[in-house]
Amino acid sequence: MLVPLGPQFKGFCWLQVIDLLNPSHRRYLSVRWSKNKGFYVENLFSMECETLDDLMAVLEEGDTLV
């Protein structure tokens, strides 16, 4: 069974949301709500990972940008 994983790495700084996986996009992101999605962060970079090693690499990359 293949379960797609889509990690996102966000940081909250003074109640502002920044995208830690996309360092070139260093502006604050908006938190939105919709009936279909619930709460979500607009324009947040997301990656698809096929293996646990892929997921760990993405999380380690995001951690270095904190």
C-alpha positions in Angstrom: 0.0 0.0 0.0 1.4 3.3 -1.1 0.5 6.3 1.1 1.4 9.7 -0.4 3.1 12.0 2.1 3.2 15.7 1.6 5.3 17.4 4.3 5.0 21.1 4.9 7.3 23.0 7.3 5.9 26.2 8.6 7.2 28.5 11.3 5.3 30.9 13.5 7.2 34.1 14.4 5.4 36.7 16.3 2.1 35.2 15.2 3.2 35.4 11.5 3.5 32.3 9.3 6.6 31.8 7.1 7.4 29.0 4.7 10.5 27.2 5.9 10.8 24.9 2.8 10.9 27.9 0.4 13.6 30.3 1.7 13.3 32.5 -1.4 9.7 33.3 -0.4 10.4 35.2 2.9 7.2 37.1 3.2 4.4 36.2 5.7 1.7 33.8 4.6 -2.0 34.1 5.2 -4.0 31.6 7.2 -7.3 31.1 5.6 -10.5 29.0 6.3 -12.9 27.5 3.9 -15.8 25.1 4.3 -14.1 22.5 2.1 -10.5 22.7 3.4 -10.9 24.0 6.9 -7.9 26.0 8.1 -5.0 26.2 5.7 -2.0 28.3 4.9 -2.3 30.0 1.5 0.7 29.6 -0.9 2.6 27.2 1.4 5.2 25.1 -0.5 4.6 21.4 -0.3 6.6 18.4 -1.5 5.5 14.9 -2.3 7.6 12.1 -0.7 7.5 8.5 -1.8 9.7 7.0 1.0 10.4 7.7 4.7 14.0 8.7 3.7 12.5 11.4 1.4 10.3 12.7 4.2 13.2 12.7 6.7 15.4 14.7 4.1 12.7 17.3 3.7 12.2 17.7 7.5 16.0 18.0 8.0 16.2 20.6 5.3 13.3 22.6 6.9 15.0 22.3 10.3 18.2 23.9 9.0 16.3 26.9 7.9 14.7 27.7 11.3 
